[in-house]
Amino acid sequence: MRHRKFIGWLRDERAVTSTEYAVLLALLLGVMTSSINCLGRVSQGTFERAGRSMSAPAKASP
């Protein structure tokens, strides 16, 4: 409900041009993808570490 009001207020305040809208969307997409990539890397790193610690005792250290 509040979100719609905010968008309505933005429209009333000043006409948002299509280019501004496109730029905003692009920025939002970039932020989202970068954060998702970061999360993926972190989770992958923890999984790799867990795998290594589990398989380390089985392998003889060189």
N, C-alpha and C positions, 0 to 999 in steps of 0.2 A: 504494500500500500504506500509506504513512505517512498519507496524507490520510484514508483510511478509519479508521485507528486514532484519528486526531485527532477525527473526528466521533463515533466511539464513546466516546471519553473525555469529550467534551462532554456526550453523552447521559447517561453514567454520573455525571458530576460534579453536574449538576442538570438537572431537566426544563426544556427550552426550550419556552416557551409559543408558541402559533401566532402571537400578535401580535408577539413578539420576532422570530420567524423572518421574518414578513412585513416588519417594519421593516428587518431586515438585508438582505433581498432587495431592497427598494426602494432602500436606500442604495447597494448594489452596482450596481444598474441605473443609478442616477443618475450615479455616478462613471464607469461605463463609457461612458454616452452622452455625458457632458460631455467626456471624453478623446477620444472618437471625433470629436466636433464640432470640438474644438481641432485635431486632426490634419488633418481635412478643410479647415479654414480655412487652416492653414499651407500645405498642399500647393496649394490653390487660389491662394493669394497668390503662391507661387513660379511657378506656371504662368502666371498673369496677367503677372507681371514678365517672364518669359521671352518671352511673346508680344509684349509692348510693346517690348522691346529688339530683337526680330526685325523688327517692323513699323515701328519708329521711322525707320530710314534711308530706307525707301520713301516715307514721308509727308514732305511739306515742312513744316518747323516754321513756325508762324504768326508 
